[in-house]
Amino acid sequence: MSGTSLDGIDVALVDFAGDRAQLLASHYQPYPQSLKDVLLGLHQPGFDEIHRTQLAAITLAHAYADASLALLIKAGISADHIQAIGCHGQTIRHRPEQGYTVQIGNAALLAELTGIHVVSDFRSRDIAAGGQGAPLVPAFHDTVLRHPAIHRAVLNLGGIANLTDLPPGRGTTGFDTGPGNLLMDGWINKHQGRPYDKNGEWAASGKCIPDLLQRMLAETYFSELPPKSTGRDLFNLAWLENLLAGPESPADIQATLLALTSDSVADAVNRFCAGAEELYLCGGGAHNSALISRLQQQLPHCRIQKTDALGIPADWMEAIAFAWLARQSMHLRAGNLPAATGASHSCVLGAIHPA
């Protein structure tokens, strides 16, 4: 898994032989800054972008292969014991309203480099069926995190935040709430050269700017009804800078960005997960103590904790989910959840590239 945060590659080795997914080993491989810069550049139209996209996809395939093989060495398992690699690819455009989404990574080359079957392009079939192509992880949450009597919700705080509602006796729903970490990460990187705001410490040093927060929350995405999904196509530093008045302190802007993530999530939980008793967190933002503290104040009725409490490490939830999605594809089983994506029906997702 390499997500909207553009920080690197999460690889999870998952065994599905038992009653539930078992994480056997994991590996993280950061993106070099040069690759991150290339990928960020591809989010907007530019000169010779088709050629640049294909070169980036080849580079990604080599990086995915290196990360996968490093995991196997760490785990002491040979490639011939692996049924398939589920490779989400790196999103560079997400335009479901136009009928497409683009995740690059050259899955054919990845299969060639690793000698392992590769399942990729998970989102296109859902979009073909009228869906958003995202979020896809709620289908996995529905399978492994449901409780017969407790109303749970699951919040993934990646670059974009997405929410899954698991009410007892009713169907699972899910959607993207808006920015998770990507604006905070981008702002601190611009001003301090750091990839992220550890524990929200820089945000905590500033003060939320109420007028700026209201301008941010006036973005029409927040008032749209789910199913819905979003990404860097909308929420990026250009979007932020267009809303600034000029004299704001950078630390105060960081505090306001943290409030934007927290407030948009809390509003989504209250509106669309009414009655939720437990909120489980995963993704990098689950470690942002300042963010979680504000969120707990806004959701006093919810017990908030990481998904580790349910046996799935918060840092590896999405990588495990895409292993599960690959397994669904290999067995020709549906992988999407129409109530979360808006598709007209359940679909077998993904393109399979045999080794």
C-alpha positions as CSV (number, residue, x, y, z in Angstrom):
1,M,0.0,0.0,0.0
2,S,1.2,3.5,-0.9
3,G,-1.4,6.1,-0.1
4,T,-2.3,9.7,-0.4
5,S,0.4,10.7,2.2
6,L,3.1,9.9,-0.3
7,D,5.4,8.9,2.5
8,G,6.4,5.4,1.3
9,I,5.4,1.7,0.9
10,D,3.7,-0.4,3.5
11,V,4.0,-4.2,2.9
12,A,2.1,-6.8,4.9
13,L,2.5,-10.5,4.8
14,V,-0.9,-11.9,5.6
15,D,-2.1,-15.5,6.2
16,F,-5.8,-16.2,5.6
17,A,-5.8,-19.9,6.5
18,G,-7.4,-19.3,9.9
19,D,-10.6,-17.7,11.0
20,R,-9.3,-14.2,10.3
21,A,-6.4,-12.4,8.7
22,Q,-3.2,-13.0,10.5
23,L,-0.3,-10.5,10.0
24,L,2.9,-12.6,9.8
25,A,5.4,-9.8,9.0
26,S,5.5,-6.2,7.9
27,H,8.0,-3.8,6.2
28,Y,8.0,-0.1,5.5
29,Q,10.1,1.4,2.8
30,P,10.1,5.2,2.6
31,Y,10.0,7.0,-0.8
32,P,13.1,8.9,-1.7
33,Q,12.4,12.6,-2.0
34,S,13.1,12.6,-5.7
35,L,10.3,10.0,-6.3
36,K,7.9,11.9,-4.0
37,D,8.6,15.1,-6.0
38,V,7.9,13.3,-9.2
39,L,4.6,11.9,-7.9
40,L,3.5,15.2,-6.5
41,G,4.2,16.8,-9.9
42,L,1.9,14.3,-11.6
43,H,-1.1,15.3,-9.6
44,Q,-1.5,18.3,-11.9
45,P,-1.3,18.5,-15.7
46,G,2.1,19.3,-17.0
47,F,4.6,19.0,-19.9
48,D,5.0,15.5,-21.4
49,E,3.0,14.0,-18.5
50,I,2.2,10.7,-20.3
51,H,5.9,9.9,-20.6
52,R,6.7,11.1,-17.1
53,T,3.8,9.0,-15.7
54,Q,5.1,5.8,-17.4
55,L,8.6,6.4,-16.1
56,A,7.3,6.9,-12.6
57,A,5.2,3.7,-12.9
58,I,8.4,1.8,-13.8
59,T,10.3,3.3,-10.9
60,L,7.4,2.4,-8.6
61,A,7.3,-1.2,-9.8
62,H,11.0,-1.5,-8.9
63,A,10.4,0.1,-5.5
64,Y,7.4,-2.2,-4.8
65,A,9.4,-5.3,-5.8
66,D,12.3,-4.2,-3.6
67,A,9.9,-3.7,-0.7
68,S,8.1,-7.0,-1.3
69,L,11.3,-9.0,-1.5
70,A,12.8,-7.3,1.6
71,L,9.7,-8.4,3.5
72,L,10.1,-12.0,2.4
73,I,13.8,-12.0,3.4
74,K,12.8,-10.6,6.8
75,A,10.1,-13.2,7.2
76,G,12.3,-16.1,5.9
77,I,9.7,-17.1,3.3
78,S,10.3,-17.7,-0.4
79,A,8.3,-16.1,-3.2
80,D,6.7,-19.5,-4.2
81,H,4.8,-19.6,-0.9
82,I,2.9,-16.4,-1.8
83,Q,-0.4,-16.6,-3.6
84,A,-0.5,-13.0,-4.8
85,I,0.6,-9.5,-4.2
86,G,-2.3,-7.0,-3.8
87,C,-0.8,-3.7,-5.1
88,H,-3.0,-0.6,-4.8
89,G,-0.6,1.5,-6.8
90,Q,0.0,5.3,-6.3
91,T,-3.0,7.5,-7.0
92,I,-2.1,10.5,-9.2
93,R,-5.7,11.4,-10.3
94,H,-9.0,10.6,-8.8
95,R,-11.9,11.9,-10.9
96,P,-14.9,9.5,-10.4
97,E,-17.3,12.3,-11.4
98,Q,-15.6,12.1,-14.8
99,G,-15.6,8.3,-14.8
100,Y,-12.0,7.5,-14.0
101,T,-9.3,7.1,-11.4
102,V,-5.6,6.5,-12.0
103,Q,-3.2,4.5,-9.9
104,I,0.2,3.8,-11.3
105,G,2.8,1.2,-10.6
106,N,3.2,-1.1,-13.6
107,A,1.8,-4.3,-12.2
108,A,3.0,-6.4,-15.1
109,L,6.6,-5.4,-14.4
110,L,6.0,-6.1,-10.7
111,A,4.9,-9.6,-11.5
112,E,8.0,-10.0,-13.7
113,L,10.4,-8.7,-11.0
114,T,9.0,-10.8,-8.1
115,G,7.8,-14.0,-9.8
116,I,4.5,-13.6,-7.9
117,H,0.9,-13.1,-9.2
118,V,-0.1,-9.4,-8.9
119,V,-3.5,-8.0,-8.5
120,S,-3.8,-4.3,-9.2
121,D,-6.2,-1.6,-10.5
122,F,-8.8,-2.3,-7.8
123,R,-10.8,0.9,-8.3
124,S,-11.7,0.9,-12.0
125,R,-14.4,-1.8,-11.9
126,D,-16.3,-0.1,-9.1
127,I,-16.3,3.2,-11.1
128,A,-17.4,1.3,-14.2
129,A,-20.4,0.1,-12.1
130,G,-21.2,3.7,-11.2
131,G,-19.3,4.0,-8.0
132,Q,-16.6,6.3,-6.7
133,G,-13.9,3.6,-6.6
134,A,-13.3,4.5,-3.0
135,P,-13.2,3.9,-0.2
136,L,-12.6,0.2,-0.6
137,V,-11.4,-0.7,2.9
138,P,-14.9,-0.5,4.5
139,A,-15.6,-3.9,2.9
140,F,-12.7,-5.4,4.8
141,H,-13.8,-3.6,8.0
142,D,-17.2,-5.1,7.6
143,T,-15.7,-8.6,7.4
144,V,-13.3,-8.4,10.3
145,L,-14.3,-5.7,12.8
146,R,-18.1,-6.0,13.2
147,H,-19.6,-6.6,16.6
148,P,-23.1,-8.2,16.9
149,A,-24.1,-5.8,19.7
150,I,-21.8,-2.8,19.9
151,H,-22.1,0.0,17.4
152,R,-18.5,0.6,16.1
153,A,-17.0,3.0,13.6
154,V,-13.6,2.9,12.1
155,L,-11.6,6.0,11.1
156,N,-8.6,5.7,8.8
157,L,-6.4,8.8,9.3
158,G,-4.2,8.7,6.2
159,G,-3.6,11.5,3.8
160,I,-7.4,11.5,3.4
161,A,-9.6,10.5,6.3
162,N,-12.2,7.9,5.7
163,L,-14.9,6.5,8.0
164,T,-16.7,3.2,8.2
165,D,-19.9,2.8,10.1
166,L,-20.6,-0.7,11.6
167,P,-24.1,-0.5,13.3
168,P,-25.4,-3.8,14.7
169,G,-28.3,-5.2,12.7
170,R,-27.8,-2.7,9.8
171,G,-25.7,-2.5,6.7
172,T,-22.2,-1.1,6.7
173,T,-21.5,2.3,5.1
174,G,-18.4,4.3,4.6
175,F,-17.0,7.4,2.9
176,D,-14.1,9.9,2.8
177,T,-14.7,12.7,5.3
178,G,-12.1,15.0,3.8
179,P,-8.4,15.8,4.7
180,G,-6.6,13.6,7.2
181,N,-2.9,14.3,7.3
182,L,-2.1,15.6,3.9
183,L,-2.6,19.3,4.5
184,M,-0.9,19.3,7.9
185,D,2.0,17.3,6.4
186,G,2.3,19.6,3.4
187,W,2.2,22.7,5.5
188,I,4.9,21.6,8.0
189,N,7.1,20.3,5.2
190,K,6.9,23.7,3.4
191,H,7.7,25.7,6.6
192,Q,10.0,23.4,8.6
193,G,11.2,20.8,6.1
194,R,9.7,18.0,8.2
195,P,7.5,15.2,6.7
196,Y,4.9,15.4,9.5
197,D,3.9,17.1,12.7
198,K,4.9,14.5,15.4
199,N,2.1,14.2,18.0
200,G,0.7,17.5,16.6
201,E,3.3,19.4,18.6
202,W,3.6,22.3,16.1
203,A,-0.2,22.5,15.8
204,A,-0.5,22.6,19.6
205,S,1.9,25.5,19.7
206,G,-0.5,27.6,17.7
207,K,-4.1,28.8,18.0
208,C,-6.9,27.8,15.7
209,I,-8.1,30.7,13.5
210,P,-12.0,30.6,13.6
211,D,-12.5,32.6,10.4
212,L,-10.1,30.5,8.4
213,L,-11.6,27.3,9.8
214,Q,-15.1,28.4,8.7
215,R,-13.8,29.3,5.2
216,M,-12.3,25.8,5.0
217,L,-15.4,24.1,6.2
218,A,-17.5,26.1,3.6
219,E,-15.9,23.8,0.9
220,T,-18.9,22.1,-0.7
221,Y,-17.4,18.6,-0.3
222,F,-18.1,18.7,3.4
223,S,-21.9,19.3,2.9
224,E,-22.3,16.6,0.2
225,L,-24.0,13.4,1.2
226,P,-22.2,10.1,1.0
227,P,-21.2,8.0,-0.7
228,K,-18.3,10.3,-1.7
229,S,-14.6,10.2,-2.0
230,T,-11.8,12.8,-2.5
231,G,-8.1,13.3,-2.7
232,R,-5.3,15.7,-3.6
233,D,-7.2,16.8,-6.7
234,L,-9.3,19.0,-4.4
235,F,-7.4,19.2,-1.0
236,N,-3.9,20.5,-1.6
237,L,-1.7,23.4,-0.6
238,A,-3.0,25.6,-3.5
239,W,-6.5,25.1,-2.1
240,L,-5.3,26.1,1.4
241,E,-3.3,29.1,0.2
242,N,-6.3,30.4,-1.8
243,L,-8.2,30.7,1.6
244,L,-5.5,32.6,3.5
245,A,-5.9,36.2,4.3
246,G,-2.1,36.8,4.4
247,P,-0.9,37.7,7.9
248,E,-1.7,34.4,9.6
249,S,1.1,32.8,11.7
250,P,2.2,29.4,10.2
251,A,1.8,27.7,13.5
252,D,-1.8,29.1,13.8
253,I,-2.5,27.8,10.3
254,Q,-1.2,24.3,11.4
255,A,-3.5,24.4,14.4
256,T,-6.4,25.3,12.1
257,L,-5.6,22.5,9.7
258,L,-5.7,20.1,12.7
259,A,-9.0,21.5,13.7
260,L,-10.3,21.1,10.1
261,T,-9.5,17.4,10.2
262,S,-11.0,16.9,13.6
263,D,-14.1,19.0,13.1
264,S,-14.9,17.4,9.7
265,V,-14.5,13.9,11.2
266,A,-16.6,14.7,14.3
267,D,-19.3,16.2,12.1
268,A,-19.3,13.1,9.9
269,V,-19.5,10.8,12.9
270,N,-22.4,12.7,14.4
271,R,-24.3,13.0,11.2
272,F,-23.8,9.5,9.6
273,C,-22.7,7.2,12.5
274,A,-25.3,8.4,15.1
275,G,-25.2,6.3,18.2
276,A,-21.6,4.9,17.7
277,E,-20.2,3.8,21.0
278,E,-16.7,3.0,19.9
279,L,-14.4,4.7,17.3
280,Y,-11.3,2.7,16.2
281,L,-8.4,4.5,14.6
282,C,-5.9,3.4,12.0
283,G,-3.4,5.1,9.7
284,G,-0.6,7.5,10.5
285,G,-2.9,10.1,12.1
286,A,-3.8,7.6,14.8
287,H,-0.5,8.6,16.5
288,N,-1.2,12.4,16.5
289,S,-2.0,12.9,20.1
290,A,-3.2,16.5,19.7
291,L,-5.6,15.5,17.0
292,I,-7.0,12.6,19.0
293,S,-7.4,14.7,22.1
294,R,-9.5,17.3,20.2
295,L,-11.5,14.5,18.6
296,Q,-12.2,12.9,21.9
297,Q,-13.5,16.2,23.3
298,Q,-15.8,16.5,20.3
299,L,-17.1,12.9,20.6
300,P,-17.4,12.4,24.3
301,H,-19.9,9.6,23.8
302,C,-17.4,7.5,21.8
303,R,-14.6,5.4,23.3
304,I,-11.7,6.1,21.0
305,Q,-8.8,3.8,20.6
306,K,-6.5,2.3,17.9
307,T,-7.5,-0.8,16.0
308,D,-4.7,-2.6,17.8
309,A,-7.2,-3.3,20.5
310,L,-9.1,-5.5,18.0
311,G,-6.0,-7.4,16.9
312,I,-5.2,-5.4,13.7
313,P,-2.2,-3.0,14.1
314,A,-3.3,0.6,13.2
315,D,-0.2,1.1,11.0
316,W,-0.9,-1.9,8.8
317,M,-4.7,-1.9,8.4
318,E,-4.7,-0.7,4.8
319,A,-1.9,-3.0,3.6
320,I,-3.7,-5.9,5.2
321,A,-7.0,-4.8,3.6
322,F,-5.4,-4.8,0.2
323,A,-4.1,-8.3,0.8
324,W,-7.7,-9.3,1.6
325,L,-8.9,-7.5,-1.6
326,A,-6.3,-9.4,-3.7
327,R,-7.5,-12.7,-2.1
328,Q,-11.1,-11.7,-3.0
329,S,-10.0,-11.1,-6.6
330,M,-8.1,-14.3,-6.9
331,H,-11.2,-16.3,-5.8
332,L,-13.4,-14.2,-8.0
333,R,-15.3,-12.8,-5.1
334,A,-16.7,-9.3,-4.8
335,G,-14.5,-6.8,-3.1
336,N,-16.4,-3.6,-3.1
337,L,-19.2,-2.4,-0.8
338,P,-21.8,-0.5,-2.9
339,A,-23.1,1.3,0.2
340,A,-19.7,2.8,0.6
341,T,-18.7,3.5,-3.0
342,G,-22.1,4.1,-4.6
343,A,-21.7,1.3,-7.2
344,S,-24.8,-0.1,-8.6
345,H,-23.8,-3.7,-7.6
346,S,-21.1,-5.7,-6.0
347,C,-18.1,-6.4,-8.2
348,V,-15.0,-8.6,-8.5
349,L,-12.3,-5.9,-8.4
350,G,-8.8,-5.8,-9.8
351,A,-6.8,-6.9,-12.8
352,I,-4.7,-10.1,-12.3
353,H,-1.2,-10.3,-13.7
354,P,0.0,-13.9,-13.5
355,A,3.7,-14.4,-12.7
